[in-house]
Amino acid sequence: MRKSYVKNNIKPNEFDALIRITVEMSKYLYPYIREILKSKENFEENSVIWNDFNKRFIELIKERFNMDSMRVKKLLNQTENDEVIVKYLLALSFCISNQGYQKLKNFLYDF
């Protein structure tokens, strides 16, 4: 889905390294991830946190992803977007456990 995906195939060892980095970053960012998920549950009280995160998420997609891809267009569809974002945030929040690497790897292979 990234702009460079067509030209550059990722090697298995690079994929594993990216997963390990993501797992470590999710441990570091867990309080922020948790706050975003809580703001989605209490949207009336904490809509600012969710809206800021959602806005930044969409900006990053537009900046780094291939906008002609149907998968990317689906991510930007506001009616489906919230469900996908929550799914990704939950996957990242599960990465903080001892089996975080394997959980994220399985999640990405199923994607």
Backbone as JSON Lines, residues from 0, in Angstrom:
{"i":0,"aa":"M","n":[0.81,-1.19,0.0],"ca":[0.0,0.0,0.0],"c":[0.86,1.26,0.0]}
{"i":1,"aa":"R","n":[2.11,1.12,0.4],"ca":[2.98,2.29,0.39],"c":[3.34,2.65,-1.03]}
{"i":2,"aa":"K","n":[3.73,3.87,-1.24],"ca":[4.09,4.34,-2.57],"c":[5.25,3.54,-3.15]}
{"i":3,"aa":"S","n":[6.18,3.11,-2.34],"ca":[7.36,2.4,-2.82],"c":[7.16,0.89,-2.88]}
{"i":4,"aa":"Y","n":[5.99,0.39,-2.52],"ca":[5.78,-1.05,-2.44],"c":[6.01,-1.74,-3.78]}
{"i":5,"aa":"V","n":[5.58,-1.15,-4.87],"ca":[5.7,-1.78,-6.17],"c":[7.17,-1.98,-6.55]}
{"i":6,"aa":"K","n":[8.01,-1.04,-6.21],"ca":[9.42,-1.08,-6.6],"c":[10.28,-1.85,-5.61]}
{"i":7,"aa":"N","n":[9.93,-1.85,-4.35],"ca":[10.79,-2.43,-3.32],"c":[10.03,-3.51,-2.54]}
{"i":8,"aa":"N","n":[10.43,-4.73,-2.72],"ca":[9.86,-5.8,-1.89],"c":[10.69,-5.92,-0.62]}
{"i":9,"aa":"I","n":[10.01,-6.05,0.49],"ca":[10.7,-6.13,1.77],"c":[11.2,-7.56,1.99]}
{"i":10,"aa":"K","n":[12.4,-7.67,2.5],"ca":[13.0,-8.97,2.77],"c":[12.49,-9.48,4.11]}
{"i":11,"aa":"P","n":[12.45,-10.81,4.3],"ca":[11.94,-11.36,5.56],"c":[12.67,-10.84,6.8]}
{"i":12,"aa":"N","n":[13.98,-10.71,6.73],"ca":[14.71,-10.23,7.91],"c":[14.41,-8.75,8.17]}
{"i":13,"aa":"E","n":[14.15,-7.96,7.13],"ca":[13.76,-6.55,7.32],"c":[12.36,-6.47,7.92]}
{"i":14,"aa":"F","n":[11.48,-7.36,7.48],"ca":[10.11,-7.42,8.01],"c":[10.15,-7.74,9.5]}
{"i":15,"aa":"D","n":[10.95,-8.72,9.88],"ca":[11.1,-9.08,11.3],"c":[11.66,-7.91,12.11]}
{"i":16,"aa":"A","n":[12.64,-7.22,11.54],"ca":[13.23,-6.08,12.25],"c":[12.21,-4.97,12.45]}
{"i":17,"aa":"L","n":[11.39,-4.71,11.45],"ca":[10.35,-3.68,11.57],"c":[9.31,-4.07,12.62]}
{"i":18,"aa":"I","n":[8.99,-5.35,12.69],"ca":[8.05,-5.81,13.71],"c":[8.64,-5.61,15.1]}
{"i":19,"aa":"R","n":[9.91,-5.95,15.27],"ca":[10.56,-5.78,16.58],"c":[10.6,-4.31,16.98]}
{"i":20,"aa":"I","n":[10.9,-3.43,16.04],"ca":[10.91,-1.99,16.33],"c":[9.51,-1.52,16.71]}
{"i":21,"aa":"T","n":[8.52,-1.98,15.98],"ca":[7.13,-1.59,16.26],"c":[6.69,-2.05,17.63]}
{"i":22,"aa":"V","n":[7.07,-3.27,17.99],"ca":[6.72,-3.8,19.31],"c":[7.36,-2.94,20.41]}
{"i":23,"aa":"E","n":[8.62,-2.6,20.25],"ca":[9.3,-1.78,21.26],"c":[8.68,-0.39,21.33]}
{"i":24,"aa":"M","n":[8.34,0.19,20.19],"ca":[7.71,1.52,20.19],"c":[6.31,1.47,20.79]}
{"i":25,"aa":"S","n":[5.59,0.38,20.56],"ca":[4.25,0.28,21.13],"c":[4.32,0.18,22.66]}
{"i":26,"aa":"K","n":[5.38,-0.43,23.19],"ca":[5.56,-0.47,24.64],"c":[5.78,0.95,25.18]}
{"i":27,"aa":"Y","n":[6.57,1.7,24.45],"ca":[6.86,3.07,24.85],"c":[5.62,3.97,24.73]}
{"i":28,"aa":"L","n":[4.82,3.76,23.69],"ca":[3.66,4.6,23.42],"c":[2.35,4.06,24.02]}
{"i":29,"aa":"Y","n":[2.44,2.99,24.78],"ca":[1.21,2.37,25.31],"c":[0.31,3.35,26.07]}
{"i":30,"aa":"P","n":[0.84,4.22,26.93],"ca":[-0.08,5.15,27.62],"c":[-0.85,6.04,26.65]}
{"i":31,"aa":"Y","n":[-0.19,6.47,25.59],"ca":[-0.85,7.3,24.58],"c":[-1.89,6.49,23.8]}
{"i":32,"aa":"I","n":[-1.54,5.26,23.43],"ca":[-2.49,4.39,22.71],"c":[-3.72,4.14,23.58]}
{"i":33,"aa":"R","n":[-3.48,3.89,24.85],"ca":[-4.6,3.63,25.77],"c":[-5.5,4.87,25.88]}
{"i":34,"aa":"E","n":[-4.91,6.03,25.95],"ca":[-5.68,7.28,26.04],"c":[-6.52,7.5,24.78]}
{"i":35,"aa":"I","n":[-5.98,7.18,23.63],"ca":[-6.73,7.33,22.37],"c":[-7.92,6.37,22.37]}
{"i":36,"aa":"L","n":[-7.69,5.13,22.77],"ca":[-8.79,4.15,22.8],"c":[-9.86,4.56,23.8]}
{"i":37,"aa":"K","n":[-9.45,5.08,24.95],"ca":[-10.43,5.55,25.94],"c":[-11.23,6.73,25.4]}
{"i":38,"aa":"S","n":[-10.57,7.59,24.63],"ca":[-11.28,8.75,24.08],"c":[-12.32,8.32,23.05]}
{"i":39,"aa":"K","n":[-12.07,7.21,22.38],"ca":[-13.05,6.7,21.42],"c":[-14.27,6.15,22.15]}
{"i":40,"aa":"E","n":[-14.04,5.53,23.31],"ca":[-15.15,4.99,24.09],"c":[-16.03,6.1,24.66]}
{"i":41,"aa":"N","n":[-15.41,7.16,25.17],"ca":[-16.14,8.32,25.72],"c":[-15.98,9.49,24.77]}
{"i":42,"aa":"F","n":[-16.53,9.34,23.59],"ca":[-16.31,10.33,22.54],"c":[-16.83,11.71,22.92]}
{"i":43,"aa":"E","n":[-17.94,11.77,23.63],"ca":[-18.5,13.07,24.0],"c":[-17.57,13.84,24.92]}
{"i":44,"aa":"E","n":[-16.92,13.13,25.84],"ca":[-16.04,13.78,26.81],"c":[-14.64,14.05,26.26]}
{"i":45,"aa":"N","n":[-14.13,13.15,25.44],"ca":[-12.73,13.22,24.99],"c":[-12.59,13.25,23.47]}
{"i":46,"aa":"S","n":[-13.47,13.94,22.8],"ca":[-13.43,13.93,21.34],"c":[-12.19,14.59,20.76]}
{"i":47,"aa":"V","n":[-11.58,15.5,21.5],"ca":[-10.4,16.21,21.0],"c":[-9.24,15.24,20.75]}
{"i":48,"aa":"I","n":[-9.0,14.35,21.69],"ca":[-7.9,13.39,21.56],"c":[-8.11,12.5,20.35]}
{"i":49,"aa":"W","n":[-9.32,11.95,20.22],"ca":[-9.62,11.07,19.08],"c":[-9.53,11.83,17.76]}
{"i":50,"aa":"N","n":[-10.09,13.02,17.71],"ca":[-10.08,13.8,16.47],"c":[-8.66,14.19,16.06]}
{"i":51,"aa":"D","n":[-7.83,14.56,17.02],"ca":[-6.43,14.89,16.71],"c":[-5.69,13.68,16.16]}
{"i":52,"aa":"F","n":[-5.88,12.54,16.81],"ca":[-5.22,11.33,16.34],"c":[-5.72,10.95,14.95]}
{"i":53,"aa":"N","n":[-7.02,10.98,14.76],"ca":[-7.61,10.6,13.47],"c":[-7.11,11.53,12.36]}
{"i":54,"aa":"K","n":[-7.04,12.81,12.63],"ca":[-6.55,13.78,11.64],"c":[-5.11,13.48,11.26]}
{"i":55,"aa":"R","n":[-4.26,13.22,12.26],"ca":[-2.85,12.92,11.99],"c":[-2.69,11.61,11.24]}
{"i":56,"aa":"F","n":[-3.5,10.62,11.59],"ca":[-3.48,9.32,10.91],"c":[-3.78,9.5,9.42]}
{"i":57,"aa":"I","n":[-4.8,10.27,9.11],"ca":[-5.19,10.5,7.72],"c":[-4.1,11.29,6.98]}
{"i":58,"aa":"E","n":[-3.51,12.27,7.64],"ca":[-2.42,13.04,7.03],"c":[-1.26,12.13,6.66]}
{"i":59,"aa":"L","n":[-0.89,11.22,7.56],"ca":[0.22,10.31,7.29],"c":[-0.1,9.36,6.14]}
{"i":60,"aa":"I","n":[-1.33,8.9,6.06],"ca":[-1.71,8.02,4.96],"c":[-1.6,8.76,3.63]}
{"i":61,"aa":"K","n":[-2.12,9.97,3.58],"ca":[-2.06,10.76,2.34],"c":[-0.63,11.07,1.94]}
{"i":62,"aa":"E","n":[0.23,11.26,2.92],"ca":[1.62,11.61,2.66],"c":[2.44,10.42,2.17]}
{"i":63,"aa":"R","n":[2.18,9.22,2.72],"ca":[3.09,8.1,2.51],"c":[2.53,6.94,1.7]}
{"i":64,"aa":"F","n":[1.23,6.92,1.49],"ca":[0.63,5.76,0.83],"c":[0.2,6.1,-0.59]}
{"i":65,"aa":"N","n":[0.02,5.07,-1.37],"ca":[-0.44,5.2,-2.75],"c":[-1.93,5.49,-2.75]}
{"i":66,"aa":"M","n":[-2.3,6.69,-3.1],"ca":[-3.7,7.12,-3.03],"c":[-4.59,6.46,-4.09]}
{"i":67,"aa":"D","n":[-3.99,5.8,-5.07],"ca":[-4.78,5.11,-6.1],"c":[-5.21,3.72,-5.68]}
{"i":68,"aa":"S","n":[-4.64,3.21,-4.6],"ca":[-4.97,1.88,-4.12],"c":[-6.36,1.87,-3.47]}
{"i":69,"aa":"M","n":[-7.11,0.82,-3.76],"ca":[-8.45,0.69,-3.17],"c":[-8.36,0.48,-1.66]}
{"i":70,"aa":"R","n":[-7.35,-0.21,-1.2],"ca":[-7.18,-0.42,0.24],"c":[-6.95,0.91,0.96]}
{"i":71,"aa":"V","n":[-6.17,1.78,0.33],"ca":[-5.89,3.08,0.92],"c":[-7.15,3.94,0.91]}
{"i":72,"aa":"K","n":[-7.88,3.9,-0.18],"ca":[-9.14,4.65,-0.25],"c":[-10.12,4.18,0.83]}
{"i":73,"aa":"K","n":[-10.1,2.89,1.1],"ca":[-10.96,2.35,2.15],"c":[-10.54,2.88,3.52]}
{"i":74,"aa":"L","n":[-9.24,3.02,3.74],"ca":[-8.75,3.59,5.0],"c":[-9.21,5.03,5.18]}
{"i":75,"aa":"L","n":[-9.32,5.75,4.08],"ca":[-9.7,7.15,4.16],"c":[-11.21,7.35,4.19]}
{"i":76,"aa":"N","n":[-11.97,6.29,3.94],"ca":[-13.43,6.37,4.01],"c":[-13.83,6.53,5.47]}
{"i":77,"aa":"Q","n":[-14.43,7.66,5.79],"ca":[-14.71,7.99,7.18],"c":[-15.63,6.99,7.87]}
{"i":78,"aa":"T","n":[-16.57,6.38,7.15],"ca":[-17.49,5.44,7.79],"c":[-16.78,4.16,8.21]}
{"i":79,"aa":"E","n":[-15.77,3.74,7.46],"ca":[-15.03,2.52,7.79],"c":[-13.74,2.8,8.53]}
{"i":80,"aa":"N","n":[-13.28,4.02,8.47],"ca":[-11.99,4.41,9.01],"c":[-11.88,4.17,10.51]}
{"i":81,"aa":"D","n":[-12.87,4.57,11.28],"ca":[-12.79,4.44,12.73],"c":[-12.62,2.99,13.17]}
{"i":82,"aa":"E","n":[-13.33,2.09,12.54],"ca":[-13.23,0.67,12.89],"c":[-11.83,0.14,12.61]}
{"i":83,"aa":"V","n":[-11.25,0.52,11.5],"ca":[-9.91,0.06,11.13],"c":[-8.88,0.64,12.1]}
{"i":84,"aa":"I","n":[-9.02,1.91,12.42],"ca":[-8.06,2.54,13.34],"c":[-8.11,1.86,14.71]}
{"i":85,"aa":"V","n":[-9.28,1.6,15.21],"ca":[-9.41,0.94,16.52],"c":[-8.77,-0.45,16.46]}
{"i":86,"aa":"K","n":[-8.97,-1.15,15.35],"ca":[-8.38,-2.48,15.19],"c":[-6.85,-2.4,15.24]}
{"i":87,"aa":"Y","n":[-6.27,-1.43,14.56],"ca":[-4.82,-1.26,14.56],"c":[-4.3,-0.87,15.94]}
{"i":88,"aa":"L","n":[-5.01,0.04,16.61],"ca":[-4.59,0.45,17.94],"c":[-4.66,-0.7,18.94]}
{"i":89,"aa":"L","n":[-5.69,-1.5,18.82],"ca":[-5.79,-2.67,19.71],"c":[-4.65,-3.65,19.45]}
{"i":90,"aa":"A","n":[-4.32,-3.85,18.18],"ca":[-3.19,-4.73,17.84],"c":[-1.9,-4.2,18.45]}
{"i":91,"aa":"L","n":[-1.69,-2.89,18.36],"ca":[-0.49,-2.31,18.96],"c":[-0.51,-2.42,20.48]}
{"i":92,"aa":"S","n":[-1.68,-2.27,21.08],"ca":[-1.74,-2.37,22.54],"c":[-1.48,-3.8,23.02]}
{"i":93,"aa":"F","n":[-1.8,-4.79,22.22],"ca":[-1.51,-6.18,22.58],"c":[-0.03,-6.51,22.43]}
{"i":94,"aa":"C","n":[0.72,-5.67,21.75],"ca":[2.14,-5.92,21.52],"c":[3.0,-5.72,22.75]}
{"i":95,"aa":"I","n":[2.45,-5.14,23.79],"ca":[3.28,-4.86,24.96],"c":[3.51,-6.09,25.82]}
{"i":96,"aa":"S","n":[2.81,-7.17,25.52],"ca":[2.98,-8.39,26.32],"c":[4.28,-9.1,25.95]}
{"i":97,"aa":"N","n":[4.57,-10.18,26.65],"ca":[5.78,-10.96,26.36],"c":[5.73,-11.59,24.98]}
{"i":98,"aa":"Q","n":[4.54,-11.88,24.49],"ca":[4.38,-12.49,23.17],"c":[4.03,-11.44,22.11]}
{"i":99,"aa":"G","n":[4.36,-10.18,22.37],"ca":[4.0,-9.09,21.48],"c":[4.51,-9.25,20.06]}
{"i":100,"aa":"Y","n":[5.76,-9.69,19.93],"ca":[6.34,-9.88,18.6],"c":[5.52,-10.87,17.79]}
{"i":101,"aa":"Q","n":[5.21,-12.01,18.37],"ca":[4.48,-13.05,17.66],"c":[3.05,-12.6,17.36]}
{"i":102,"aa":"K","n":[2.42,-11.9,18.29],"ca":[1.05,-11.41,18.07],"c":[1.0,-10.44,16.91]}
{"i":103,"aa":"L","n":[1.94,-9.49,16.87],"ca":[1.95,-8.52,15.78],"c":[2.27,-9.18,14.45]}
{"i":104,"aa":"K","n":[3.19,-10.11,14.47],"ca":[3.55,-10.82,13.24],"c":[2.34,-11.57,12.69]}
{"i":105,"aa":"N","n":[1.61,-12.26,13.54],"ca":[0.41,-12.97,13.11],"c":[-0.65,-12.0,12.59]}
{"i":106,"aa":"F","n":[-0.82,-10.87,13.27],"ca":[-1.79,-9.87,12.84],"c":[-1.45,-9.35,11.45]}
{"i":107,"aa":"L","n":[-0.18,-9.08,11.2],"ca":[0.22,-8.54,9.9],"c":[0.13,-9.59,8.79]}
{"i":108,"aa":"Y","n":[0.41,-10.84,9.1],"ca":[0.26,-11.89,8.09],"c":[-1.2,-12.1,7.74]}
{"i":109,"aa":"D","n":[-2.11,-11.91,8.71],"ca":[-3.53,-12.07,8.44],"c":[-4.11,-10.89,7.69]}
{"i":110,"aa":"F","n":[-3.41,-9.74,7.71],"ca":[-3.89,-8.54,7.05],"c":[-3.85,-8.76,5.56]}
